[in-house]
Amino acid sequence: MKSRWVTSEFGLNGHYENSPKNNMISLQSRLDAIKSHISEQIADLESYGCKSLSTNHKSSSNEESFHLGEYSVIATIPFQFNFLEQKCNQIMRMSKTLLERVSDQLMTVSELGDIVVILSPAVLILKSIRSSLAQCIPECYQELCYICELIEVVLVDAAQLGGYIINFQTANESALLWISELTSNN
């Protein structure tokens, strides 16, 4: 007999199935899918960081031409671009670190209660990452929406299967603690 946390009443599309016995989907396989999507997003963030660094080296030679101009407004343009790029790089680094932490936490899941405890704060973290990265890398928005939806469906499914109540106040406090720990270390 399969463990309760392995089966689900939700189908592949994340919708409740009228005949769950015919379409039982493993929560473990959906957690693996979430981890896979998070890993892909981390790799994407790393590649964006590499592109940003290579663009930085190319633009550094152009800065001299800006400094040759008479107007002080023109001289501030490289500084403004540099500041925005630094801000985006910081957001990418923090997002990547938070995604890695969520992925690491997902590796420790062994029962339904773990899923609820880990995924509850992950929802706020993913939404926070999504809104922050949308400003810098709009291409990430759709994938982060998809990951967030997967997490929400698995979270609700695990809570229903295990009879757990999701306390979003506690989950939000945990998520904010993760974020504040990360920002204090940077």
VEXZA-536156 format. One record per residue: residue number from 1; x, y, z of N, C-alpha, C, O in turn. Coordinates in steps of 0.001 Angstrom, whole numbers. Example, Ala and Ser with C-alpha at 12.3 -4.5 7.8 and 13.67 -1.06 7.14 Angstrom:
1 | 13190 | -5690 | 7800 | 12300 | -4500 | 7800 | 13200 | -3300 | 7800 | 14236 | -3319 | 8465;
2 | 12850 | -2250 | 7080 | 13670 | -1060 | 7140 | 12900 | 30 | 7870 | 13409 | 1138 | 8039;
//
This chain:
1 | 843 | -1186 | 0 | 0 | 0 | 0 | 884 | 1245 | 0 | 1891 | 1301 | 707;
2 | 508 | 2227 | -785 | 1285 | 3454 | -893 | 1020 | 4356 | 302 | -60 | 4339 | 893;
3 | 2026 | 5140 | 640 | 1897 | 6125 | 1693 | 897 | 7195 | 1270 | 754 | 7463 | 77;
4 | 196 | 7815 | 2236 | -782 | 8854 | 1907 | -133 | 10050 | 1230 | -766 | 10707 | 404;
5 | 1110 | 10341 | 1561 | 1708 | 11544 | 1004 | 2182 | 11356 | -425 | 2596 | 12317 | -1073;
6 | 2127 | 10143 | -916 | 2577 | 9865 | -2275 | 1455 | 10053 | -3286 | 1727 | 10323 | -4456;
7 | 198 | 9915 | -2864 | -905 | 10011 | -3812 | -1622 | 11346 | -3694 | -1511 | 12060 | -2698;
8 | -2351 | 11647 | -4735 | -3043 | 12925 | -4782 | -4369 | 12759 | -5496 | -4524 | 11884 | -6347;
9 | -5327 | 13608 | -5144 | -6610 | 13617 | -5832 | -6616 | 14607 | -6981 | -7614 | 14730 | -7692;
10 | -5532 | 15301 | -7166 | -5440 | 16287 | -8234 | -4740 | 15663 | -9433 | -3780 | 14905 | -9290;
11 | -5235 | 15994 | -10603 | -4665 | 15457 | -11831 | -3435 | 16223 | -12254 | -2963 | 17115 | -11549;
12 | -2922 | 15863 | -13415 | -1714 | 16485 | -13937 | -1855 | 17986 | -14108 | -873 | 18714 | -13967;
13 | -3051 | 18464 | -14409 | -3262 | 19892 | -14620 | -3478 | 20656 | -13322 | -3665 | 21872 | -13343;
14 | -3454 | 19951 | -12184 | -3635 | 20621 | -10910 | -5085 | 20812 | -10525 | -5376 | 21497 | -9544;
15 | -6009 | 20217 | -11278 | -7427 | 20337 | -10987 | -7926 | 19054 | -10344 | -7427 | 17967 | -10634;
16 | -8920 | 19191 | -9464 | -9496 | 18036 | -8793 | -10115 | 17105 | -9826 | -10845 | 17542 | -10715;
17 | -9820 | 15837 | -9700 | -10350 | 14833 | -10622 | -11560 | 14151 | -9979 | -11535 | 13817 | -8794;
18 | -12613 | 13950 | -10765 | -13809 | 13279 | -10251 | -13526 | 11830 | -9892 | -14100 | 11301 | -8940;
19 | -12653 | 11193 | -10641 | -12300 | 9806 | -10341 | -10812 | 9735 | -10031 | -10005 | 9378 | -10889;
20 | -10456 | 10078 | -8793 | -9048 | 10163 | -8439 | -8306 | 8837 | -8572 | -7097 | 8839 | -8801;
21 | -8991 | 7716 | -8437 | -8297 | 6433 | -8523 | -7719 | 6196 | -9907 | -6709 | 5506 | -10049;
22 | -8350 | 6761 | -10930 | -7841 | 6589 | -12285 | -6688 | 7533 | -12595 | -5885 | 7252 | -13485;
23 | -6593 | 8634 | -11885 | -5583 | 9652 | -12195 | -4759 | 10036 | -10967 | -4480 | 11216 | -10756;
24 | -4370 | 9062 | -10163 | -3586 | 9364 | -8973 | -2208 | 9864 | -9386 | -1480 | 9177 | -10104;
25 | -1861 | 11041 | -8938 | -582 | 11657 | -9251 | 212 | 11742 | -7949 | -298 | 12195 | -6925;
26 | 1432 | 11312 | -8004 | 2289 | 11307 | -6831 | 2680 | 12717 | -6422 | 3091 | 13520 | -7260;
27 | 2554 | 13020 | -5143 | 3040 | 14298 | -4644 | 4554 | 14357 | -4782 | 5123 | 15419 | -5034;
28 | 5203 | 13206 | -4616 | 6660 | 13175 | -4743 | 7096 | 13575 | -6151 | 8069 | 14311 | -6315;
29 | 6382 | 13095 | -7162 | 6767 | 13469 | -8530 | 6516 | 14954 | -8784 | 7254 | 15586 | -9539;
30 | 5491 | 15506 | -8167 | 5243 | 16937 | -8320 | 6277 | 17765 | -7564 | 6662 | 18841 | -8023;
31 | 6730 | 17274 | -6407 | 7814 | 17947 | -5698 | 9097 | 17912 | -6528 | 9848 | 18886 | -6578;
32 | 9333 | 16762 | -7182 | 10499 | 16654 | -8066 | 10394 | 17634 | -9227 | 11394 | 18222 | -9639;
33 | 9189 | 17812 | -9755 | 8974 | 18778 | -10840 | 9247 | 20196 | -10358 | 9850 | 20992 | -11078;
34 | 8811 | 20514 | -9151 | 9072 | 21840 | -8581 | 10572 | 22048 | -8437 | 11099 | 23095 | -8814;
35 | 11269 | 21036 | -7882 | 12722 | 21149 | -7717 | 13406 | 21334 | -9065 | 14352 | 22111 | -9188;
36 | 12927 | 20623 | -10067 | 13508 | 20733 | -11403 | 13312 | 22132 | -11977 | 14242 | 22714 | -12536;
37 | 12110 | 22667 | -11840 | 11836 | 24021 | -12342 | 12654 | 25075 | -11575 | 13131 | 26047 | -12161;
38 | 12805 | 24870 | -10278 | 13615 | 25797 | -9490 | 15070 | 25725 | -9940 | 15731 | 26756 | -10067;
39 | 15572 | 24518 | -10181 | 16955 | 24362 | -10662 | 17149 | 25059 | -12006 | 18175 | 25701 | -12233;
40 | 16167 | 24932 | -12892 | 16243 | 25616 | -14186 | 16249 | 27130 | -13999 | 16978 | 27841 | -14691;
41 | 15437 | 27622 | -13065 | 15384 | 29060 | -12816 | 16707 | 29552 | -12240 | 17167 | 30639 | -12588;
42 | 17318 | 28766 | -11368 | 18627 | 29125 | -10811 | 19662 | 29197 | -11928 | 20467 | 30127 | -11979;
43 | 19637 | 28211 | -12820 | 20572 | 28213 | -13956 | 20331 | 29432 | -14850 | 21281 | 30047 | -15334;
44 | 19063 | 29779 | -15067 | 18747 | 30972 | -15859 | 19300 | 32229 | -15193 | 19861 | 33093 | -15867;
45 | 19146 | 32333 | -13885 | 19672 | 33499 | -13178 | 21192 | 33568 | -13279 | 21762 | 34650 | -13418;
46 | 21843 | 32412 | -13210 | 23301 | 32388 | -13372 | 23698 | 32848 | -14764 | 24669 | 33588 | -14920;
47 | 22953 | 32416 | -15780 | 23291 | 32827 | -17146 | 23029 | 34318 | -17351 | 23779 | 34978 | -18070;
48 | 21981 | 34857 | -16734 | 21735 | 36298 | -16824 | 22860 | 37065 | -16136 | 23280 | 38120 | -16611;
49 | 23347 | 36527 | -15012 | 24457 | 37159 | -14318 | 25708 | 37179 | -15177 | 26434 | 38173 | -15191;
50 | 25971 | 36084 | -15900 | 27134 | 36017 | -16793 | 26982 | 37010 | -17941 | 27943 | 37684 | -18310;
51 | 25781 | 37101 | -18506 | 25542 | 38063 | -19593 | 25762 | 39481 | -19096 | 26327 | 40317 | -19801;
52 | 25307 | 39747 | -17870 | 25440 | 41078 | -17297 | 26913 | 41430 | -17123 | 27316 | 42559 | -17401;
53 | 27724 | 40468 | -16662 | 29142 | 40723 | -16473 | 29840 | 40981 | -17797 | 30688 | 41869 | -17887;
54 | 29494 | 40212 | -18829 | 30136 | 40425 | -20125 | 29708 | 41761 | -20725 | 30509 | 42412 | -21396;
55 | 28476 | 42182 | -20502 | 28003 | 43482 | -20966 | 28725 | 44593 | -20211 | 29039 | 45636 | -20785;
56 | 28986 | 44372 | -18933 | 29699 | 45351 | -18118 | 31086 | 45633 | -18674 | 31508 | 46788 | -18746;
57 | 31801 | 44574 | -19071 | 33144 | 44757 | -19597 | 33118 | 45503 | -20923 | 34006 | 46311 | -21191;
58 | 32118 | 45246 | -21752 | 31998 | 45940 | -23031 | 31694 | 47415 | -22830 | 32247 | 48264 | -23529;
59 | 30810 | 47731 | -21870 | 30390 | 49119 | -21678 | 31441 | 49948 | -20970 | 31400 | 51176 | -21048;
60 | 32388 | 49315 | -20275 | 33384 | 50095 | -19549 | 34249 | 50913 | -20493 | 34707 | 51991 | -20117;
61 | 34487 | 50432 | -21710 | 35266 | 51210 | -22664 | 34460 | 52393 | -23197 | 35042 | 53395 | -23610;
62 | 33143 | 52292 | -23194 | 32289 | 53384 | -23663 | 32181 | 54513 | -22642 | 31838 | 55641 | -22996;
63 | 32469 | 54215 | -21393 | 32338 | 55231 | -20350 | 33261 | 56411 | -20620 | 32903 | 57553 | -20330;
64 | 34439 | 56154 | -21169 | 35388 | 57230 | -21407 | 34806 | 58279 | -22340 | 35023 | 59475 | -22147;
65 | 34064 | 57832 | -23358 | 33497 | 58796 | -24290 | 32467 | 59679 | -23599 | 32305 | 60842 | -23968;
66 | 31766 | 59140 | -22599 | 30813 | 59960 | -21861 | 31539 | 61018 | -21031 | 31057 | 62143 | -20898;
67 | 32680 | 60664 | -20481 | 33416 | 61594 | -19636 | 34086 | 62701 | -20443 | 34489 | 63716 | -19876;
68 | 34210 | 62526 | -21734 | 34833 | 63549 | -22559 | 33891 | 64718 | -22831 | 34337 | 65807 | -23194;
69 | 32603 | 64496 | -22658 | 31635 | 65561 | -22923 | 31726 | 66688 | -21912 | 32274 | 66512 | -20824;
70 | 31179 | 67869 | -22279 | 31224 | 69050 | -21412 | 30164 | 69005 | -20316 | 30364 | 69545 | -19228;
71 | 29062 | 68374 | -20601 | 27916 | 68478 | -19711 | 27987 | 67450 | -18589 | 28264 | 66274 | -18822;
72 | 27734 | 67909 | -17381 | 27784 | 67020 | -16220 | 26663 | 65988 | -16256 | 26814 | 64907 | -15687;
73 | 25552 | 66287 | -16904 | 24443 | 65340 | -17007 | 24902 | 64101 | -17777 | 24587 | 62971 | -17407;
74 | 25635 | 64333 | -18833 | 26128 | 63214 | -19631 | 27090 | 62367 | -18820 | 27104 | 61145 | -18962;
75 | 27886 | 62988 | -17982 | 28861 | 62256 | -17176 | 28183 | 61370 | -16141 | 28787 | 60395 | -15694;
76 | 26947 | 61673 | -15744 | 26276 | 60856 | -14730 | 25584 | 59641 | -15320 | 25188 | 58744 | -14576;
77 | 25428 | 59587 | -16623 | 24719 | 58456 | -17236 | 25370 | 57118 | -16907 | 24658 | 56196 | -16509;
78 | 26702 | 56961 | -17054 | 27294 | 55666 | -16700 | 27072 | 55312 | -15238 | 26866 | 54143 | -14914;
79 | 27110 | 56297 | -14352 | 26873 | 56037 | -12939 | 25462 | 55498 | -12717 | 25276 | 54547 | -11958;
80 | 24464 | 56099 | -13375 | 23088 | 55652 | -13207 | 22905 | 54234 | -13734 | 22256 | 53409 | -13092;
81 | 23479 | 53948 | -14907 | 23378 | 52588 | -15445 | 24096 | 51601 | -14541 | 23612 | 50491 | -14315;
82 | 25234 | 51996 | -14030 | 25996 | 51129 | -13142 | 25212 | 50854 | -11865 | 25190 | 49721 | -11385;
83 | 24571 | 51874 | -11316 | 23770 | 51709 | -10105 | 22606 | 50751 | -10344 | 22356 | 49859 | -9533;
84 | 21889 | 50936 | -11462 | 20766 | 50053 | -11778 | 21237 | 48621 | -11997 | 20579 | 47674 | -11566;
85 | 22363 | 48467 | -12659 | 22890 | 47125 | -12895 | 23316 | 46468 | -11585 | 23098 | 45272 | -11394;
86 | 23913 | 47231 | -10691 | 24294 | 46691 | -9384 | 23051 | 46252 | -8610 | 23052 | 45205 | -7964;
87 | 22003 | 47052 | -8681 | 20745 | 46717 | -8000 | 20167 | 45418 | -8573 | 19739 | 44541 | -7823;
88 | 20157 | 45304 | -9902 | 19643 | 44090 | -10539 | 20503 | 42878 | -10185 | 19976 | 41792 | -9946;
89 | 21810 | 43060 | -10152 | 22696 | 41953 | -9774 | 22447 | 41511 | -8345 | 22471 | 40317 | -8046;
90 | 22208 | 42477 | -7456 | 21909 | 42140 | -6068 | 20587 | 41376 | -5977 | 20492 | 40393 | -5241;
91 | 19578 | 41812 | -6709 | 18287 | 41119 | -6720 | 18452 | 39710 | -7267 | 17872 | 38767 | -6730;
92 | 19242 | 39554 | -8335 | 19470 | 38213 | -8905 | 20186 | 37308 | -7910 | 19809 | 36147 | -7749;
93 | 21218 | 37827 | -7239 | 21953 | 37015 | -6258 | 21041 | 36583 | -5117 | 21051 | 35420 | -4713;
94 | 20250 | 37527 | -4596 | 19352 | 37194 | -3486 | 18284 | 36206 | -3936 | 17953 | 35275 | -3201;
95 | 17747 | 36398 | -5122 | 16722 | 35493 | -5645 | 17293 | 34094 | -5820 | 16662 | 33101 | -5457;
96 | 18478 | 34030 | -6371 | 19139 | 32729 | -6581 | 19368 | 32030 | -5243 | 19124 | 30830 | -5120;
97 | 19833 | 32769 | -4246 | 20077 | 32193 | -2926 | 18781 | 31703 | -2287 | 18748 | 30622 | -1701;
98 | 17718 | 32493 | -2398 | 16430 | 32066 | -1837 | 15887 | 30837 | -2563 | 15353 | 29927 | -1928;
99 | 16019 | 30804 | -3883 | 15572 | 29630 | -4635 | 16378 | 28390 | -4238 | 15823 | 27298 | -4115;
100 | 17674 | 28562 | -4040 | 18511 | 27436 | -3597 | 18067 | 26948 | -2221 | 18049 | 25745 | -1958;
101 | 17713 | 27880 | -1354 | 17268 | 27491 | -15 | 15947 | 26720 | -76 | 15777 | 25719 | 620;
102 | 15012 | 27188 | -913 | 13743 | 26468 | -1074 | 14017 | 25068 | -1619 | 13443 | 24088 | -1144;
103 | 14888 | 24980 | -2607 | 15234 | 23680 | -3199 | 15867 | 22760 | -2158 | 15527 | 21579 | -2080;
104 | 16789 | 23302 | -1357 | 17419 | 22502 | -297 | 16387 | 22019 | 715 | 16447 | 20879 | 1175;
105 | 15441 | 22890 | 1057 | 14391 | 22508 | 2007 | 13525 | 21391 | 1425 | 13105 | 20488 | 2149;
106 | 13258 | 21449 | 120 | 12440 | 20419 | -521 | 13130 | 19055 | -490 | 12464 | 18020 | -515;
107 | 14453 | 19052 | -435 | 15203 | 17792 | -364 | 14969 | 17068 | 958 | 15165 | 15856 | 1046;
108 | 14548 | 17807 | 1990 | 14369 | 17208 | 3309 | 12963 | 16659 | 3543 | 12690 | 16105 | 4608;
109 | 12070 | 16806 | 2567 | 10681 | 16371 | 2728 | 10616 | 14853 | 2859 | 11166 | 14115 | 2042;
110 | 9924 | 14404 | 3916 | 9740 | 12965 | 4091 | 8290 | 12598 | 4428 | 7931 | 11421 | 4429;
111 | 7468 | 13595 | 4712 | 6063 | 13328 | 5022 | 5215 | 14550 | 4689 | 5737 | 15618 | 4369;
112 | 3908 | 14374 | 4771 | 2975 | 15452 | 4421 | 3203 | 16718 | 5239 | 3159 | 17821 | 4694;
113 | 3440 | 16574 | 6512 | 3655 | 17732 | 7374 | 4847 | 18563 | 6920 | 4821 | 19792 | 6996;
114 | 5890 | 17890 | 6449 | 7068 | 18602 | 5933 | 6703 | 19466 | 4733 | 7174 | 20595 | 4595;
115 | 5863 | 18918 | 3877 | 5455 | 19658 | 2680 | 4764 | 20954 | 3082 | 5061 | 22016 | 2537;
116 | 3851 | 20866 | 4027 | 3096 | 22044 | 4466 | 4020 | 23061 | 5119 | 3909 | 24258 | 4853;
117 | 4927 | 22600 | 5968 | 5834 | 23506 | 6683 | 6810 | 24188 | 5720 | 7125 | 25365 | 5892;
118 | 7286 | 23465 | 4719 | 8282 | 24022 | 3788 | 7640 | 24868 | 2699 | 8139 | 25945 | 2372;
119 | 6536 | 24389 | 2137 | 5937 | 25101 | 1010 | 5128 | 26334 | 1416 | 4944 | 27241 | 604;
120 | 4649 | 26382 | 2641 | 3881 | 27560 | 3068 | 4705 | 28842 | 2963 | 4243 | 29801 | 2344;
121 | 5916 | 28897 | 3547 | 6708 | 30122 | 3363 | 7248 | 30265 | 1936 | 7522 | 31377 | 1483;
122 | 7397 | 29151 | 1236 | 7926 | 29202 | -132 | 7005 | 29985 | -1062 | 7473 | 30607 | -2016;
123 | 5709 | 29961 | -796 | 4759 | 30704 | -1630 | 5081 | 32201 | -1578 | 5180 | 32846 | -2622;
124 | 5245 | 32754 | -377 | 5566 | 34176 | -246 | 6943 | 34478 | -835 | 7131 | 35504 | -1488;
125 | 7886 | 33599 | -607 | 9238 | 33807 | -1134 | 9211 | 33857 | -2653 | 9817 | 34744 | -3255;
126 | 8505 | 32902 | -3286 | 8434 | 32893 | -4752 | 7720 | 34130 | -5282 | 8126 | 34687 | -6301;
127 | 6677 | 34559 | -4614 | 5970 | 35767 | -5055 | 6854 | 37001 | -4897 | 6827 | 37898 | -5740;
128 | 7628 | 37047 | -3831 | 8546 | 38157 | -3615 | 9645 | 38167 | -4680 | 9971 | 39217 | -5234;
129 | 10206 | 37005 | -4958 | 11229 | 36883 | -6002 | 10643 | 37305 | -7342 | 11262 | 38052 | -8099;
130 | 9449 | 36820 | -7619 | 8796 | 37119 | -8900 | 8614 | 38617 | -9087 | 8918 | 39148 | -10155;
131 | 8121 | 39303 | -8063 | 7898 | 40743 | -8211 | 9209 | 41514 | -8294 | 9285 | 42525 | -8993;
132 | 10235 | 41057 | -7598 | 11530 | 41738 | -7659 | 12216 | 41525 | -9000 | 12734 | 42472 | -9592;
133 | 12220 | 40287 | -9480 | 12904 | 39983 | -10733 | 12172 | 40527 | -11951 | 12793 | 40761 | -12989;
134 | 10883 | 40729 | -11844 | 10119 | 41248 | -12993 | 10639 | 42602 | -13432 | 10546 | 42955 | -14607;
135 | 11182 | 43355 | -12503 | 11746 | 44665 | -12824 | 13044 | 44538 | -13619 | 13313 | 45342 | -14512;
136 | 13837 | 43534 | -13293 | 15159 | 43374 | -13915 | 15148 | 42414 | -15095 | 15739 | 42690 | -16139;
137 | 14476 | 41294 | -14923 | 14464 | 40244 | -15946 | 13017 | 39823 | -16186 | 12560 | 38840 | -15603;
138 | 12295 | 40542 | -17026 | 10882 | 40221 | -17251 | 10665 | 38804 | -17791 | 9586 | 38237 | -17624;
139 | 11681 | 38235 | -18433 | 11557 | 36883 | -18993 | 11340 | 35827 | -17916 | 10789 | 34764 | -18201;
140 | 11762 | 36100 | -16691 | 11633 | 35143 | -15587 | 10223 | 35084 | -15017 | 9867 | 34118 | -14342;
141 | 9428 | 36098 | -15281 | 8128 | 36233 | -14636 | 7225 | 35013 | -14869 | 6666 | 34465 | -13919;
142 | 7084 | 34591 | -16119 | 6179 | 33477 | -16436 | 6600 | 32184 | -15749 | 5765 | 31479 | -15183;
143 | 7888 | 31872 | -15795 | 8362 | 30638 | -15161 | 8146 | 30687 | -13656 | 7760 | 29685 | -13055;
144 | 8387 | 31825 | -13050 | 8164 | 31955 | -11605 | 6686 | 31858 | -11253 | 6335 | 31324 | -10201;
145 | 5816 | 32371 | -12124 | 4364 | 32196 | -11919 | 4006 | 30714 | -11932 | 3238 | 30243 | -11093;
146 | 4568 | 29993 | -12887 | 4288 | 28566 | -13013 | 4777 | 27798 | -11784 | 4059 | 26949 | -11256;
147 | 5985 | 28091 | -11335 | 6524 | 27427 | -10142 | 5648 | 27728 | -8936 | 5351 | 26837 | -8140;
148 | 5240 | 28970 | -8802 | 4391 | 29371 | -7680 | 3056 | 28628 | -7706 | 2567 | 28175 | -6671;
149 | 2476 | 28509 | -8894 | 1214 | 27762 | -9019 | 1402 | 26296 | -8653 | 555 | 25715 | -7974;
150 | 2496 | 25693 | -9093 | 2775 | 24294 | -8731 | 2883 | 24151 | -7215 | 2319 | 23228 | -6628;
151 | 3605 | 25062 | -6596 | 3778 | 25009 | -5142 | 2435 | 25145 | -4437 | 2148 | 24402 | -3499;
152 | 1609 | 26089 | -4884 | 308 | 26296 | -4248 | -571 | 25059 | -4354 | -1227 | 24681 | -3383;
153 | -592 | 24422 | -5531 | -1429 | 23233 | -5717 | -941 | 22085 | -4833 | -1746 | 21411 | -4191;
154 | 370 | 21862 | -4800 | 920 | 20781 | -3968 | 688 | 21086 | -2496 | 368 | 20184 | -1721;
155 | 843 | 22335 | -2105 | 621 | 22725 | -711 | -811 | 22444 | -283 | -1039 | 21835 | 762;
156 | -1765 | 22877 | -1070 | -3174 | 22658 | -741 | -3495 | 21171 | -732 | -4201 | 20687 | 152;
157 | -2979 | 20458 | -1707 | -3212 | 19019 | -1800 | -2651 | 18297 | -573 | -3324 | 17447 | 11;
158 | -1421 | 18636 | -185 | -796 | 17998 | 983 | -1567 | 18331 | 2258 | -1750 | 17466 | 3115;
159 | -2017 | 19570 | 2389 | -2777 | 19958 | 3580 | -4100 | 19202 | 3657 | -4515 | 18774 | 4734;
160 | -4763 | 19038 | 2502 | -6029 | 18307 | 2493 | -5813 | 16828 | 2789 | -6563 | 16236 | 3565;
161 | -4806 | 16234 | 2183 | -4549 | 14812 | 2405 | -4169 | 14521 | 3850 | -4576 | 13505 | 4413;
162 | -3393 | 15409 | 4444 | -2929 | 15188 | 5812 | -3827 | 15777 | 6875 | -3599 | 15567 | 8066;
163 | -4855 | 16519 | 6459 | -5743 | 17151 | 7426 | -5085 | 18316 | 8156 | -5450 | 18630 | 9288;
164 | -4122 | 18951 | 7513 | -3419 | 20074 | 8116 | -4125 | 21383 | 7794 | -4797 | 21514 | 6771;
165 | -3956 | 22337 | 8683 | -4444 | 23688 | 8449 | -3221 | 24538 | 8136 | -2232 | 24514 | 8870;
166 | -3294 | 25281 | 7053 | -2178 | 26124 | 6650 | -2300 | 27458 | 7375 | -3275 | 28188 | 7196;
167 | -1310 | 27764 | 8185 | -1283 | 29022 | 8924 | -387 | 29984 | 8156 | 837 | 29931 | 8279;
168 | -994 | 30862 | 7365 | -213 | 31751 | 6520 | 471 | 32856 | 7317 | 1470 | 33411 | 6859;
169 | -38 | 33184 | 8485 | 650 | 34182 | 9306 | 2012 | 33642 | 9736 | 3022 | 34336 | 9621;
170 | 2040 | 32425 | 10224 | 3305 | 31797 | 10608 | 4197 | 31596 | 9393 | 5406 | 31821 | 9457;
171 | 3595 | 31170 | 8282 | 4359 | 30957 | 7053 | 4985 | 32254 | 6563 | 6144 | 32268 | 6148;
172 | 4221 | 33347 | 6610 | 4739 | 34639 | 6174 | 5860 | 35121 | 7094 | 6840 | 35704 | 6630;
173 | 5717 | 34879 | 8393 | 6778 | 35247 | 9326 | 8052 | 34455 | 9028 | 9152 | 35005 | 9075;
174 | 7903 | 33172 | 8724 | 9069 | 32349 | 8364 | 9724 | 32858 | 7091 | 10949 | 32953 | 7015;
175 | 8913 | 33187 | 6091 | 9444 | 33692 | 4823 | 10176 | 35011 | 5038 | 11263 | 35213 | 4498;
176 | 9592 | 35900 | 5818 | 10246 | 37183 | 6088 | 11534 | 36996 | 6868 | 12486 | 37756 | 6688;
177 | 11574 | 35986 | 7735 | 12798 | 35675 | 8469 | 13886 | 35207 | 7505 | 15034 | 35637 | 7615;
178 | 13537 | 34328 | 6562 | 14495 | 33864 | 5544 | 15054 | 35059 | 4785 | 16266 | 35176 | 4601;
179 | 14166 | 35942 | 4347 | 14580 | 37100 | 3540 | 15445 | 38049 | 4369 | 16457 | 38552 | 3882;
180 | 15045 | 38294 | 5631 | 15825 | 39219 | 6451 | 17197 | 38631 | 6798 | 18177 | 39372 | 6882;
181 | 17281 | 37311 | 7000 | 18585 | 36674 | 7237 | 19490 | 36874 | 6035 | 20677 | 37165 | 6184;
182 | 18937 | 36720 | 4861 | 19714 | 36873 | 3639 | 20170 | 38314 | 3457 | 21326 | 38557 | 3111;
183 | 19278 | 39270 | 3684 | 19657 | 40666 | 3488 | 20654 | 41139 | 4540 | 21496 | 41988 | 4249;
184 | 20573 | 40605 | 5754 | 21529 | 41002 | 6785 | 22923 | 40432 | 6507 | 23924 | 41014 | 6925;
185 | 22993 | 39298 | 5804 | 24281 | 38707 | 5455 | 24930 | 39389 | 4263 | 26130 | 39234 | 4038;
186 | 24147 | 40144 | 3495 | 24697 | 40816 | 2298 | 25055 | 42212 | 2586 | 25529 | 42924 | 1701;
//
